[in-house]
């Protein structure tokens, strides 16, 4: 085999120490194309988030400390950095080990009733965000999804969902100045407005 053919297959030239890719070819294993593809897709999404964040219009004189570009930039940079780290680890031969202990029956039929409940919970957002406001809509979504998936204490799911809705309303609606409707129950409280 020529040196060029060996290099294209990842095989070591005569006298070279074999690397991880060489070991895989010699043992007859396929290269982890799927893992590389997943890492590249994540890196592409990160790059898209970084470029897209630059096009977010920031109103002049915005009093926001962080601004609407900070989170997209942070997410994009984290995605690109994590993808690069994964690609390096795959190239070094360190691959993920499949979990053998998962308690999933692959032959079990799909529970279409649960799927239907979850779809209704997600679709409820279309109506509730404008009618009841963001915090109430999030509480309904969270509690409905928890109930659909078998939560025993539904009242706790409602409280957690309401807490998540109020916190995100404060962070994104009031502090970052994004347009999240507070709804008729919270419209009179000044802290919930940007």
C-alpha positions, -999 to 999 in steps of 0.1 A, spaced: 0 0 0 14 34 -9 21 61 17 -8 83 3 -33 54 6 -21 47 41 -26 84 50 -61 85 36 -71 55 56 -54 68 87 -29 40 87 7 45 99 35 45 74 63 19 79 82 27 111 55 50 125 36 43 157 0 36 150 -25 62 163 -62 57 173 -75 59 137 -48 33 126 -59 10 154 -95 12 143 -87 4 107 -64 -25 117 -90 -40 140 -117 -37 113 -137 -11 132 -154 17 113 -144 53 119 -170 71 141 -186 91 113 -218 96 132 -200 111 162 -180 134 140 -212 145 121 -230 153 154 -200 174 166 -199 192 133 -236 199 134 -233 213 169 -203 235 158 -223 248 129 -252 257 151 -228 275 175 -213 295 146 -248 303 133 -257 316 168 -226 337 170 -232 353 135 -269 357 142 -263 375 175 -245 402 156 -276 410 137 -298 415 168 -309 451 169 -301 469 201 -322 500 207 -301 532 212 -299 542 248 -308 508 260 -305 507 298 -300 470 300 -268 458 316 -264 427 295 -283 433 264 -300 409 241 -268 398 224 -250 383 254 -269 350 257 -267 341 220 -230 349 220 -224 328 251 -244 298 238 -227 300 204 -192 301 219 -200 272 243 -214 251 214 -183 257 193 -159 251 222 -177 219 232 -178 206 197 -141 213 192 -134 194 224 -155 165 213 -138 163 179 -104 163 196 -114 135 219 -129 114 191 -97 119 171 -77 107 201 -98 75 202 -118 84 233 -154 76 224 -186 74 244 -195 40 258 -231 30 253 -251 27 285 -261 -9 290 -282 -4 321 -309 18 307 -344 6 317 -361 9 283 -380 -17 265 -374 -11 228 -403 -34 219 -429 -15 240 -456 2 220 -458 40 219 -481 55 245 -501 78 222 -522 91 251 -492 106 268 -479 120 235 -513 136 229 -513 151 264 -479 166 258 -489 180 224 -519 197 240 -497 211 268 -473 226 242 -502 239 220 -517 256 251 -488 280 250 -503 296 218 -533 308 237 -521 312 272 -491 335 266 -513 363 253 -544 356 274 -529 348 308 -493 359 304 -459 342 304 -457 330 340 -491 314 340 -485 298 306 -452 283 318 -469 270 350 -495 253 329 -469 238 305 -447 226 333 -475 211 354 -492 196 324 -460 179 311 -452 166 346 -488 153 350 -487 137 316 -454 120 324 -468 106 357 -460 131 384 -478 121 416 -478 155 433 -494 178 406 -496 207 430 -458 208 434 -454 208 396 -477 238 395 -457 257 421 -424 248 404 -438 259 370 -451 292 384 -417 298 400 -399 292 367 -424 314 349 -419 343 374 -381 340 373 -379 339 335 -403 368 334 -381 388 357 -348 379 340 -359 382 303 -389 405 305 -378 431 331 -340 429 333 -331 422 296 -361 442 282 -375 414 260 -411 413 252 -427 388 275 -463 396 283 -469 396 321 -506 390 317 -536 405 335 -526 391 369 -491 407 369 -496 438 347 -500 461 377 -466 451 392 -439 475 378 -410 450 384 -424 426 357 -421 452 329 -390 460 309 
